[in-house]
Amino acid sequence: MSNAEQTTYDAATTVAELFHMAGRNDYYTDRALAEAAHSIPNYAAMHRGISPTVFDPRYVDKAGAAKNPNHGGWSSYFHVIQRQLCGP
């Protein structure tokens, strides 16, 4: 990876992780972030990641996500959208 590519990667990763760090004291969860993004139709339409998503009853670990507000499915949903909005 070139220096420029590394800098771009580091910046994008920092922005992505800031969302988690800001909520780490229970201000909000990954589920809250995903639900907020999903509630905005233009943002929800941007999701082009793993399908089905945590919002779909066919999601493989629906029970796990329902029990855990910081389940990886919530984070994945949010980050697919976040990368498009905050990407380089």
Backbone torsions as a table, in degrees:
resi	resn	phi	psi	omega
1	MET	NA	134.4	178.5
2	SER	-74.3	167.9	177.3
3	ASN	-59.9	-41.5	179.7
4	ALA	-64.7	-42.7	178.5
5	GLU	-64.8	-40.2	178.8
6	GLN	-64.2	-42.1	178.9
7	THR	-63.2	-43.2	177.9
8	THR	-62.0	-45.8	179.2
9	TYR	-61.6	-46.7	-179.1
10	ASP	-62.1	-42.4	179.7
11	ALA	-64.5	-45.7	180.0
12	ALA	-63.6	-40.6	179.3
13	THR	-67.1	-39.4	178.8
14	THR	-62.5	-46.5	178.4
15	VAL	-59.6	-45.4	-178.6
16	ALA	-61.0	-43.7	-176.1
17	GLU	-77.5	-21.6	177.1
18	LEU	-60.1	-34.2	178.5
19	PHE	-60.3	-42.9	179.2
20	HIS	-68.9	-43.0	-177.0
21	MET	-65.7	-38.7	179.8
22	ALA	-64.7	-30.9	-179.1
23	GLY	-95.0	-1.0	-172.1
24	ARG	-62.3	-20.6	178.5
25	ASN	-95.3	31.6	176.6
26	ASP	68.6	23.4	172.8
27	TYR	-69.8	-37.3	174.8
28	TYR	-162.1	165.3	-178.4
29	THR	-114.1	173.3	175.1
30	ASP	-62.4	-34.9	177.7
31	ARG	-63.2	-43.0	179.1
32	ALA	-61.4	-40.7	177.2
33	LEU	-62.8	-46.1	-179.9
34	ALA	-63.4	-43.6	180.0
35	GLU	-65.4	-37.0	178.1
36	ALA	-64.6	-46.1	178.9
37	ALA	-64.8	-40.5	-178.1
38	HIS	-67.2	-28.3	-177.7
39	SER	-76.5	-11.2	177.6
40	ILE	-99.9	106.8	-173.6
41	PRO	-50.6	-41.0	-179.7
42	ASN	-64.3	-35.9	178.6
43	TYR	-73.4	-46.2	179.9
44	ALA	-57.3	-35.8	179.4
45	ALA	-68.3	-17.8	-179.7
46	MET	-78.9	-15.3	-175.9
47	HIS	-69.6	114.4	178.0
48	ARG	-129.0	34.0	-176.9
49	GLY	-99.5	-142.4	-178.2
50	ILE	-59.4	134.7	178.4
51	SER	-129.7	137.4	0.8
52	PRO	-75.2	156.6	179.6
53	THR	-90.5	175.3	178.8
54	VAL	-60.7	-16.0	179.1
55	PHE	-86.4	-5.5	-178.4
56	ASP	-99.1	132.3	178.7
57	PRO	-59.1	-20.6	179.6
58	ARG	-81.7	-2.9	-179.5
59	TYR	-57.1	130.4	-171.6
60	VAL	-57.1	-45.4	-177.1
61	ASP	-108.7	47.6	-178.1
62	LYS	-57.7	-42.4	-179.3
63	ALA	-64.9	-41.7	179.0
64	GLY	-63.8	-41.9	179.5
65	ALA	-67.6	-37.8	-179.9
66	ALA	-64.3	-32.0	-177.8
67	LYS	-86.8	-22.5	-172.7
68	ASN	-123.5	107.0	-178.5
69	PRO	-68.8	-8.1	176.0
70	ASN	-115.6	23.8	176.5
71	HIS	-59.3	146.3	-178.2
72	GLY	-58.5	-27.6	178.8
73	GLY	-63.7	-37.4	177.9
74	TRP	-67.1	-44.5	179.9
75	SER	-62.9	-45.0	-179.8
76	SER	-59.8	-44.8	-179.6
77	TYR	-59.1	-50.3	-178.2
78	PHE	-61.0	-45.0	-174.5
79	HIS	-69.3	-30.3	175.4
80	VAL	-58.9	-42.2	179.7
81	ILE	-74.6	-45.4	-178.4
82	GLN	-57.9	-40.3	-178.9
83	ARG	-63.9	-32.7	178.8
84	GLN	-73.8	-36.0	-178.7
85	LEU	-81.0	-33.1	-173.5
86	CYS	-114.5	11.5	-177.2
87	GLY	-75.8	168.6	179.5
88	PRO	-69.2	NA	NA
